[in-house]
Amino acid sequence: MPDIFVSEIEAITQKALCAHGAEGWIAAEMARAVAWAEARSNRICGLYYVESYCQQLLSGRVSGVVDPAVTRPLPSRIEVDAGNGFAQPAFARALDEAVSAAKETGMASVAIHRAHTCTALGYFTEKAAKRGMIAIGMTNASPIVAPPGGRTRVIGTNPMAFAAPDGKGGIAMAFDQSTTTVALGRITMARAAGEAIPEGWAVDVNGAATTDPDAALKGSLTSLGGMEQGYKGWGLGLMVELLAAGMTGGVASRDVKPLKASTGAPHGLGQFFMLIDPAASPAFFDRLGALGAAAIEDEGARMPGQNKRLSDPVEVPQALWDLMVTLSNGPAHADV
């Protein structure tokens, strides 16, 4: 596999998206998000998604030219109509006003609706944390999770992310995780590789544990806690669903169509964020420092996201890089 610098990943992604109809500033924001994911070895949310973005730009499933509409109907609520465009530029357009609102009121919510899949939520929450905000983010997804003991899919992997600032322009703690035992991409990657999955990740259509990724994709992923205590993750998944769909007007998981399908109706997803100004509590950074010190007392232990080494360059499969080169030359050169 070739080693590709993150700057090259960002540049070729921007070029590919522009070649398929995205405005320059929108393509640039999306390219930063793709590069962010690749540097963190989150391939599911990185270059892996670019072909889908290009296909959906051509079909009109996602708009690459819409200007997100940002409003502030309440002192502590920012609303963003993404206009069936990408979520990343919608959030970028809202961030300044959201930070101002959080500083004024102590806490502000950002409710994005009519948006495309946001892929890595951590990209959003870390952007806010670098602006000095404590940030919580969540979104729903296409249905792949049944209630513990049930068989009917009700919600998606419904991820949530959290990031805390260090008070110096950096990030003290960050995590981004699904409310299922594993992300859906881990299952699809196992299927593509012809590999079995560990028991406990999923159940088949009859509700029985399975190690077959095909059976898992036809059945249901288990909520955090697995077969025995999945009710814990199920509760979190429902919370995410209510906030991401209910507080934004976004589509409920049961109505979300396959996210990577090249054609069809726009995703219509909602993403919900909470920005909290740590200055509202004089105790915050004191407690953060004490917690951080306790977390690293044992060798090898750390706060989530702390001291994580970013990859640069990144190992990219040759076939994937060849595809990126083709996409960057426009639709006339690619089978999209």
The 8 nearest C-alpha neighbors of each residue, nearest first, counted from 0:
[[1, 316, 317, 315, 314, 2, 318, 320],
 [2, 0, 314, 315, 3, 317, 316, 313],
 [1, 3, 314, 313, 312, 315, 0, 4],
 [4, 2, 312, 313, 1, 314, 5, 7],
 [5, 3, 312, 7, 6, 311, 313, 8],
 [4, 6, 8, 7, 311, 34, 312, 9],
 [5, 7, 9, 4, 8, 10, 34, 3],
 [8, 6, 10, 4, 5, 9, 11, 3],
 [9, 7, 5, 6, 11, 10, 34, 12],
 [10, 8, 30, 6, 12, 34, 7, 11],
 [9, 11, 7, 13, 12, 8, 6, 14],
 [10, 12, 14, 13, 8, 9, 15, 7],
 [13, 11, 15, 30, 9, 14, 10, 8],
 [14, 12, 26, 30, 10, 16, 27, 11],
 [13, 15, 11, 17, 327, 12, 16, 18],
 [327, 16, 14, 18, 12, 326, 13, 17],
 [15, 17, 19, 13, 18, 21, 14, 26],
 [16, 18, 21, 14, 20, 19, 15, 26],
 [17, 19, 329, 15, 16, 20, 14, 327],
 [20, 18, 16, 17, 53, 329, 21, 56],
 [19, 21, 17, 18, 63, 56, 16, 22],
 [20, 22, 63, 17, 16, 26, 64, 19],
 [23, 21, 64, 25, 24, 63, 26, 17],
 [22, 24, 26, 25, 27, 17, 21, 13],
 [25, 23, 27, 26, 22, 28, 88, 21],
 [26, 24, 28, 22, 27, 23, 88, 29],
 [25, 27, 13, 29, 23, 24, 28, 16],
 [26, 28, 24, 30, 25, 13, 29, 23],
 [29, 27, 31, 25, 30, 26, 88, 24],
 [28, 30, 32, 26, 31, 27, 25, 33],
 [31, 29, 9, 27, 33, 13, 12, 32],
 [30, 32, 34, 28, 29, 33, 9, 35],
 [31, 33, 35, 29, 30, 34, 36, 28],
 [34, 32, 45, 30, 36, 35, 31, 46],
 [33, 35, 37, 31, 9, 36, 32, 5],
 [36, 34, 32, 38, 33, 37, 31, 39],
 [37, 35, 41, 45, 39, 33, 34, 38],
 [36, 38, 40, 34, 39, 45, 41, 35],
 [39, 37, 310, 309, 35, 36, 40, 34],
 [38, 40, 36, 37, 41, 309, 310, 35],
 [41, 39, 37, 42, 38, 36, 310, 309],
 [42, 40, 36, 39, 37, 43, 44, 45],
 [41, 43, 45, 44, 40, 37, 47, 46],
 [42, 44, 41, 45, 47, 184, 48, 46],
 [45, 43, 118, 42, 41, 119, 36, 48],
 [44, 46, 33, 42, 36, 37, 47, 43],
 [45, 47, 49, 48, 33, 42, 44, 37],
 [46, 48, 45, 43, 49, 42, 44, 50],
 [49, 47, 46, 51, 50, 45, 44, 52],
 [48, 50, 52, 46, 51, 47, 53, 12],
 [51, 49, 53, 52, 48, 54, 47, 326],
 [52, 50, 54, 49, 53, 48, 259, 55],
 [51, 53, 49, 55, 50, 54, 56, 48],
 [54, 52, 56, 50, 51, 55, 19, 16],
 [55, 53, 51, 261, 57, 335, 56, 52],
 [54, 56, 60, 58, 261, 52, 57, 53],
 [55, 57, 53, 59, 61, 54, 58, 52],
 [58, 56, 55, 54, 59, 19, 53, 20],
 [57, 59, 55, 60, 56, 262, 54, 261],
 [60, 58, 61, 56, 57, 55, 62, 262],
 [59, 61, 265, 55, 58, 264, 262, 263],
 [62, 60, 59, 84, 56, 55, 83, 265],
 [63, 61, 84, 64, 83, 65, 59, 56],
 [62, 64, 21, 22, 65, 84, 20, 56],
 [63, 65, 22, 62, 21, 66, 25, 20],
 [66, 64, 62, 63, 67, 84, 82, 81],
 [65, 67, 68, 64, 82, 81, 89, 84],
 [68, 66, 81, 89, 80, 65, 82, 69],
 [67, 69, 80, 79, 66, 70, 81, 82],
 [68, 70, 79, 78, 93, 67, 80, 77],
 [71, 69, 78, 77, 72, 79, 68, 93],
 [70, 72, 77, 73, 76, 78, 74, 69],
 [71, 73, 70, 76, 77, 74, 78, 75],
 [72, 74, 76, 75, 71, 77, 70, 78],
 [75, 73, 76, 100, 71, 72, 104, 107],
 [74, 76, 107, 73, 100, 104, 108, 106],
 [77, 75, 108, 73, 107, 71, 74, 109],
 [76, 78, 71, 109, 70, 108, 110, 97],
 [79, 77, 110, 70, 69, 109, 111, 71],
 [80, 78, 69, 111, 68, 81, 110, 112],
 [79, 81, 68, 112, 82, 67, 111, 113],
 [80, 82, 67, 114, 84, 113, 83, 89],
 [83, 81, 84, 80, 113, 65, 67, 114],
 [84, 82, 113, 114, 81, 61, 62, 265],
 [83, 85, 62, 61, 81, 82, 114, 115],
 [84, 86, 115, 87, 114, 88, 89, 81],
 [85, 87, 89, 114, 117, 115, 88, 90],
 [86, 88, 90, 89, 85, 91, 29, 117],
 [89, 87, 91, 90, 86, 25, 28, 92],
 [90, 88, 86, 92, 87, 67, 91, 81],
 [91, 89, 93, 87, 92, 88, 94, 86],
 [90, 92, 88, 94, 93, 89, 87, 95],
 [91, 93, 89, 90, 94, 88, 67, 69],
 [94, 92, 90, 91, 96, 95, 97, 69],
 [93, 95, 97, 91, 96, 92, 90, 98],
 [96, 94, 98, 97, 93, 99, 92, 91],
 [95, 97, 99, 98, 94, 93, 100, 77],
 [96, 98, 94, 100, 99, 95, 93, 101],
 [99, 97, 101, 95, 100, 96, 94, 102],
 [100, 98, 96, 102, 97, 101, 103, 95],
 [101, 99, 97, 103, 102, 98, 75, 107],
 [102, 100, 106, 107, 105, 98, 104, 103],
 [103, 101, 99, 100, 105, 104, 276, 98],
 [102, 104, 100, 101, 105, 99, 106, 74],
 [103, 105, 101, 106, 102, 100, 75, 107],
 [106, 104, 101, 276, 102, 279, 103, 275],
 [105, 107, 101, 275, 104, 274, 276, 75],
 [108, 106, 75, 101, 274, 76, 273, 100],
 [107, 109, 273, 76, 272, 77, 274, 75],
 [108, 110, 77, 272, 271, 78, 76, 273],
 [109, 111, 271, 78, 247, 270, 79, 77],
 [112, 110, 79, 270, 269, 78, 247, 80],
 [111, 113, 269, 249, 114, 80, 247, 268],
 [114, 112, 267, 83, 81, 268, 82, 80],
 [115, 113, 268, 83, 81, 267, 86, 112],
 [114, 116, 85, 266, 86, 84, 268, 117],
 [117, 115, 118, 114, 268, 86, 266, 258],
 [116, 118, 86, 119, 115, 120, 87, 85],
 [117, 119, 44, 116, 120, 43, 45, 48],
 [120, 118, 121, 122, 44, 117, 36, 175],
 [121, 119, 122, 123, 160, 118, 175, 136],
 [120, 122, 124, 175, 123, 119, 160, 125],
 [121, 123, 120, 125, 119, 124, 126, 32],
 [124, 122, 126, 121, 120, 125, 127, 90],
 [123, 125, 121, 127, 134, 126, 162, 122],
 [124, 126, 128, 127, 122, 123, 162, 121],
 [127, 125, 123, 129, 124, 128, 122, 130],
 [126, 128, 130, 124, 125, 129, 132, 134],
 [129, 127, 132, 164, 125, 131, 130, 126],
 [128, 130, 131, 126, 168, 127, 169, 125],
 [129, 131, 127, 128, 132, 126, 168, 98],
 [132, 130, 128, 129, 164, 166, 168, 127],
 [133, 131, 128, 276, 127, 275, 130, 274],
 [132, 134, 163, 275, 128, 274, 162, 164],
 [133, 135, 274, 124, 162, 161, 273, 132],
 [134, 136, 161, 273, 272, 160, 124, 274],
 [137, 135, 272, 160, 159, 271, 124, 161],
 [136, 138, 159, 271, 158, 270, 239, 243],
 [139, 137, 270, 243, 157, 158, 269, 239],
 [138, 140, 157, 240, 155, 252, 243, 239],
 [139, 141, 155, 252, 157, 156, 142, 255],
 [140, 142, 255, 155, 252, 256, 257, 143],
 [143, 141, 155, 154, 252, 253, 152, 153],
 [142, 144, 155, 219, 152, 220, 154, 141],
 [145, 143, 152, 219, 220, 154, 155, 153],
 [144, 146, 152, 151, 150, 153, 149, 219],
 [147, 145, 149, 148, 144, 233, 150, 153],
 [148, 146, 149, 229, 230, 145, 233, 226],
 [147, 149, 146, 150, 206, 145, 226, 229],
 [150, 148, 146, 147, 145, 151, 206, 152],
 [149, 151, 145, 206, 152, 204, 205, 148],
 [152, 150, 145, 149, 153, 146, 144, 219],
 [153, 151, 145, 144, 143, 142, 154, 150],
 [152, 154, 145, 253, 142, 144, 151, 252],
 [155, 153, 142, 252, 144, 152, 253, 143],
 [156, 154, 142, 140, 157, 141, 143, 144],
 [155, 157, 177, 179, 178, 158, 140, 182],
 [158, 156, 139, 155, 236, 138, 177, 178],
 [177, 159, 157, 176, 178, 137, 156, 138],
 [158, 160, 137, 136, 176, 175, 177, 157],
 [161, 159, 175, 136, 174, 121, 135, 120],
 [162, 160, 135, 174, 173, 134, 124, 136],
 [161, 163, 173, 134, 172, 124, 125, 128],
 [162, 164, 133, 172, 128, 171, 170, 173],
 [165, 163, 170, 128, 171, 131, 166, 169],
 [164, 166, 171, 170, 167, 169, 163, 168],
 [165, 167, 164, 168, 131, 169, 284, 170],
 [168, 166, 165, 169, 164, 131, 170, 129],
 [167, 169, 129, 166, 131, 165, 130, 164],
 [168, 170, 129, 165, 167, 164, 171, 166],
 [171, 169, 164, 165, 172, 163, 128, 129],
 [172, 170, 165, 164, 163, 305, 169, 173],
 [171, 173, 163, 303, 304, 162, 170, 302],
 [174, 172, 162, 304, 161, 303, 163, 175],
 [173, 175, 161, 160, 303, 304, 176, 162],
 [176, 174, 160, 121, 159, 120, 161, 173],
 [177, 175, 158, 159, 160, 178, 174, 182],
 [158, 176, 178, 179, 156, 157, 182, 159],
 [179, 177, 232, 236, 158, 223, 156, 157],
 [180, 178, 222, 223, 177, 181, 156, 221],
 [179, 181, 223, 222, 200, 221, 225, 224],
 [182, 180, 179, 183, 200, 185, 177, 220],
 [181, 183, 184, 185, 177, 179, 156, 180],
 [182, 184, 186, 185, 181, 187, 156, 220],
 [183, 185, 187, 186, 182, 188, 43, 181],
 [186, 184, 188, 183, 187, 182, 189, 181],
 [185, 187, 189, 184, 183, 188, 212, 190],
 [186, 188, 184, 190, 189, 185, 191, 183],
 [187, 189, 191, 185, 190, 186, 184, 192],
 [190, 188, 194, 192, 186, 187, 191, 193],
 [189, 191, 193, 187, 188, 192, 212, 194],
 [192, 190, 188, 189, 193, 187, 194, 186],
 [191, 193, 189, 190, 194, 188, 187, 195],
 [194, 192, 190, 191, 189, 195, 188, 212],
 [193, 195, 189, 192, 190, 196, 191, 212],
 [196, 194, 210, 211, 212, 189, 197, 193],
 [195, 197, 210, 212, 211, 198, 194, 189],
 [198, 196, 210, 200, 199, 195, 209, 201],
 [199, 197, 210, 200, 209, 208, 196, 201],
 [198, 200, 225, 201, 226, 197, 208, 221],
 [201, 199, 198, 221, 180, 220, 197, 181],
 [202, 200, 220, 221, 215, 199, 219, 209],
 [201, 203, 208, 207, 206, 209, 219, 215],
 [202, 204, 218, 214, 206, 215, 205, 207],
 [205, 203, 218, 206, 217, 150, 202, 219],
 [206, 204, 203, 207, 150, 218, 202, 208],
 [205, 207, 202, 203, 204, 150, 208, 149],
 [208, 206, 202, 203, 205, 209, 204, 201],
 [207, 209, 202, 201, 199, 203, 198, 206],
 [210, 208, 202, 211, 198, 203, 201, 207],
 [209, 211, 196, 198, 195, 197, 212, 208],
 [210, 212, 214, 213, 195, 209, 215, 196],
 [213, 211, 215, 190, 214, 186, 216, 196],
 [214, 212, 216, 215, 211, 217, 190, 187],
 [215, 213, 217, 203, 211, 212, 216, 218],
 [214, 216, 212, 218, 203, 213, 217, 201],
 [217, 215, 213, 218, 214, 212, 219, 186],
 [218, 216, 214, 215, 204, 213, 203, 219],
 [217, 219, 203, 204, 215, 216, 202, 214],
 [220, 218, 144, 143, 202, 201, 215, 145],
 [219, 221, 201, 144, 200, 143, 202, 222],
 [222, 220, 201, 225, 179, 200, 180, 219],
 [221, 223, 179, 232, 229, 233, 180, 225],
 [224, 222, 232, 180, 179, 229, 225, 178],
 [223, 225, 229, 228, 222, 232, 231, 227],
 [226, 224, 229, 221, 223, 199, 227, 228],
 [225, 227, 229, 228, 199, 221, 224, 147],
 [226, 228, 225, 229, 224, 230, 147, 199],
 [229, 227, 224, 230, 225, 226, 231, 223],
 [228, 230, 224, 225, 222, 231, 223, 232],
 [229, 231, 233, 228, 232, 234, 147, 222],
 [232, 230, 229, 233, 234, 228, 224, 223],
 [231, 233, 223, 222, 235, 234, 178, 229],
 [234, 232, 230, 236, 222, 231, 235, 229],
 [235, 233, 237, 232, 236, 231, 230, 238],
 [234, 236, 238, 232, 237, 233, 239, 178],
 [237, 235, 233, 239, 234, 238, 178, 157],
 [236, 238, 240, 234, 239, 235, 233, 241],
 [239, 237, 235, 241, 240, 236, 234, 242],
 [238, 240, 236, 242, 237, 241, 243, 137],
 [241, 239, 237, 243, 238, 242, 244, 139],
 [242, 240, 245, 238, 239, 244, 243, 237],
 [241, 243, 246, 245, 239, 240, 244, 238],
 [244, 242, 138, 271, 270, 240, 269, 239],
 [245, 243, 249, 248, 247, 241, 269, 242],
 [244, 246, 241, 242, 248, 247, 243, 249],
 [245, 247, 242, 244, 248, 243, 110, 241],
 [248, 246, 110, 249, 244, 269, 112, 245],
 [249, 247, 244, 245, 246, 112, 250, 269],
 [248, 250, 269, 244, 268, 112, 247, 267],
 [249, 251, 268, 267, 244, 254, 255, 252],
 [252, 250, 254, 253, 244, 249, 255, 240],
 [251, 253, 154, 141, 255, 142, 254, 140],
 [252, 254, 142, 251, 153, 255, 154, 141],
 [253, 255, 252, 251, 256, 250, 141, 142],
 [256, 254, 141, 252, 253, 250, 140, 251],
 [255, 257, 258, 141, 254, 266, 264, 260],
 [258, 256, 260, 259, 141, 255, 266, 140],
 [257, 259, 260, 256, 266, 116, 141, 255],
 [260, 258, 51, 257, 261, 48, 52, 55],
 [261, 259, 262, 257, 258, 263, 51, 55],
 [260, 262, 55, 54, 259, 51, 58, 263],
 [263, 261, 260, 58, 60, 55, 264, 59],
 [262, 264, 60, 265, 261, 260, 58, 256],
 [263, 265, 60, 266, 262, 256, 267, 59],
 [266, 264, 60, 267, 61, 83, 263, 115],
 [265, 267, 115, 268, 264, 114, 255, 258],
 [268, 266, 113, 114, 265, 250, 249, 83],
 [269, 267, 249, 114, 250, 266, 113, 112],
 [268, 270, 249, 112, 243, 111, 247, 244],
 [269, 271, 138, 111, 243, 137, 110, 112],
 [272, 270, 110, 243, 137, 136, 109, 111],
 [273, 271, 136, 109, 135, 108, 137, 274],
 [272, 274, 108, 135, 134, 107, 109, 275],
 [273, 275, 134, 107, 106, 133, 132, 108],
 [276, 274, 106, 133, 132, 101, 105, 277],
 [275, 277, 132, 105, 278, 101, 279, 102],
 [278, 276, 279, 280, 283, 275, 133, 132],
 [277, 279, 280, 276, 281, 283, 105, 102],
 [278, 280, 277, 105, 276, 281, 275, 102],
 [281, 279, 278, 282, 283, 277, 276, 284],
 [282, 280, 283, 278, 279, 284, 277, 285],
 [283, 281, 280, 285, 284, 286, 287, 277],
 [282, 284, 286, 285, 280, 281, 287, 277],
 [285, 283, 287, 286, 282, 288, 166, 281],
 [286, 284, 288, 282, 287, 283, 289, 281],
 [287, 285, 289, 283, 284, 288, 290, 282],
 [286, 288, 284, 290, 285, 289, 291, 283],
 [289, 287, 291, 285, 286, 290, 284, 292],
 [290, 288, 286, 292, 291, 287, 293, 285],
 [289, 291, 287, 293, 292, 288, 286, 294],
 [290, 292, 294, 288, 289, 293, 287, 302],
 [293, 291, 289, 290, 294, 295, 288, 296],
 [294, 292, 290, 296, 291, 295, 289, 297],
 [293, 295, 291, 292, 301, 296, 302, 290],
 [296, 294, 301, 300, 297, 293, 292, 291],
 [297, 295, 293, 294, 298, 292, 300, 301],
 [298, 296, 295, 300, 299, 294, 293, 301],
 [299, 297, 300, 296, 295, 301, 294, 293],
 [298, 300, 297, 301, 295, 296, 294, 302],
 [301, 299, 295, 298, 297, 294, 302, 296],
 [302, 300, 295, 294, 305, 303, 299, 291],
 [301, 303, 305, 172, 294, 304, 291, 300],
 [304, 302, 172, 305, 173, 174, 301, 171],
 [303, 305, 173, 172, 307, 174, 302, 306],
 [306, 304, 302, 307, 303, 172, 301, 171],
 [307, 305, 308, 304, 301, 302, 303, 309],
 [306, 308, 305, 304, 309, 39, 303, 301],
 [309, 307, 306, 310, 39, 38, 305, 304],
 [308, 310, 38, 39, 307, 311, 40, 37],
 [309, 311, 38, 313, 312, 39, 308, 40],
 [312, 310, 313, 4, 5, 38, 309, 3],
 [311, 313, 4, 3, 2, 310, 5, 314],
 [314, 312, 3, 311, 2, 310, 4, 315],
 [313, 315, 2, 1, 0, 3, 316, 312],
 [314, 316, 0, 1, 313, 317, 2, 320],
 [317, 315, 0, 319, 318, 320, 314, 1],
 [316, 318, 320, 0, 319, 321, 315, 1],
 [319, 317, 321, 320, 316, 322, 315, 323],
 [320, 318, 322, 316, 321, 317, 323, 315],
 [319, 321, 323, 317, 322, 318, 324, 316],
 [320, 322, 318, 324, 319, 323, 317, 325],
 [321, 323, 319, 325, 320, 324, 326, 318],
 [324, 322, 320, 326, 325, 321, 327, 319],
 [323, 325, 327, 321, 322, 326, 320, 328],
 [324, 326, 322, 323, 328, 327, 333, 332],
 [327, 325, 323, 15, 328, 329, 324, 333],
 [15, 326, 328, 324, 14, 325, 329, 323],
 [329, 327, 326, 325, 332, 324, 18, 15],
 [330, 328, 18, 326, 327, 331, 332, 19],
 [331, 329, 333, 332, 335, 19, 326, 334],
 [330, 332, 329, 333, 328, 334, 335, 326],
 [333, 331, 330, 329, 325, 328, 334, 326],
 [334, 332, 330, 335, 331, 325, 326, 329],
 [333, 335, 332, 330, 331, 326, 54, 325],
 [334, 54, 333, 330, 53, 50, 57, 261]]
